[in-house]
Amino acid sequence: MGYRQKLRLRAWLEDQQGISLIEILAAVTIISIISVTMMGYFIAGLNKSADESRRVIAANLARLKAAEIKEKLKPEEAYKHFIKALEPGLNTFNQDSKLSDMGELLEEDSINGSKYRFILAIRKDPGVRSEQLATLMNSSSPDNYLLDMSITVYWDNSADSTPHPTKSTTVDTYLVRSR
């Protein structure tokens, strides 16, 4: 860097007045607006992540409950007794229902501070699939072989006992009795 360039640079630096208070306030205001907006997105993302985590837990709990119910009904006598107790059409059960000797299966679970409640729905009416399966099994009673079953798990901690659609998960499955 030559002598003249150094003189020009020094003259330019000496001519600068510095940053004014208005410029500092404008920069702080802009940074504040951006950070508040970003914080809102961050909090919304955390809430969405927590809700999706609860949804995954609920789906896994529903699958677990379905497996427990199927295991409980594995003995032929238990299955026959259960089928006889069902009304034609849709049967719904929760932890307060008398579901033969399976009431304890539908008791609420508490995981990571959230309470999960269960609703079991079983449809007892022969549908096309039930009739086809009964024919394959050489039986005249399709109800004894295939029942639609769904388990709804909800985690709304309010006093209302009905599930809210945005805070519930339903898993559809079947109760199948094979020979």
Secondary structure by P-SEA (a helix, b strand, c coil): ccaaaaaaaaaaaaacccccaaaaaaaaaaaaaaaaaaaaaaaaaaaaaaaaaaaaaaaaaaaaaaaaaaaaaccaaaaaaaaaaccccbbbbccccccccccccccccccccbbbbbbbbbbccccaaaaaaaaaaccccccccbbbbbbbbbcccccccccccccbbbbbbbbcccc
